[in-house]
Amino acid sequence: MLRAALGSSSYCGQGSDIFAIRKYTKFEKARIIGARALQISMGAPVLIEVPKHLTSSIDIATYEFEKGVCPITVIRELSRED
Amino acid sequence: MHWIVTLRDTVRVPPDRFGEPLERVVADILRKTYEGVVDKDLGIVVAIVDVKEIGIGRIIMGDGASYHDVVFDALTYRPELNEVVLGEVVEIVNFGGFVRLGPLDALVHISQVMDDYVSYDDKKGVLSGKESKRSLKEGDKVRARIVSVSMKRDSRGKIGLTMRQPGLGKLEWLKEEGGKGGKS
């Protein structure tokens, strides 16, 4: 499940089940960049200054992701027995 | 009667509004979707009063928008059976009169206006009783009892009233009756 942190006010829910992930799998990376590119194409504001030669929304989303400003995280649903 | 109801729903925030403060966007979207809506249980939603909780945004496959679970307070008006209401006559038609009860209009059928034979005057737009010489016209303030309620979604809601009971009717009639009937 993807989580979006929006604008200045990002909500972190109850917090305990959500934690920062240091390294994403290639599947998560693809999902995040895909979702972010779609948002940018739908008119979401871009969060950092982007070099002029990046024109496609996928390129902009990838750039954001690499700079670490992409406002999307992943909720990993762990299998647990309780 | 008016109620403050706490509701829970999921709100879709479109990407082009990500730049604005989330609270404002959510309140805005809730107002657009809920205000004026007629529902069987809620009655008519008059206003969104307060947004209490906004959950984390979740992004669903195929849509760039974020979905938030929100809890909010809405002010609603729900007419209840046998409730006695005050209102103003806003229109007289050949089958009765429409009474404004705040956010909704209700109908007093011509047979329910008073304990008399009531006829409709097309030219003056007045309902008048044959023997009592009482009349009802646009702008009159009345007290009435709700006798039927039908609140279906996507309709304006139908409410039936009666004024054929002691203490009900145009406020001037009640004054005339004084101690006999109801006090005004």
Interface residues (C-beta under 8 A of the other chain):
Chain A: M1 L2 R3 A4 A5 L6 G7 S8 S9 Y11 C12 G13 I18 A35 L38 Q39 I40 S41 M42 G43 A44 P45 I72
Chain B: V13 P14 P15 D16 F18 G19 E20 P21 L22 E23 I54 G55 I56 G57 R58 I59 D63 G64 A65 S66 H68
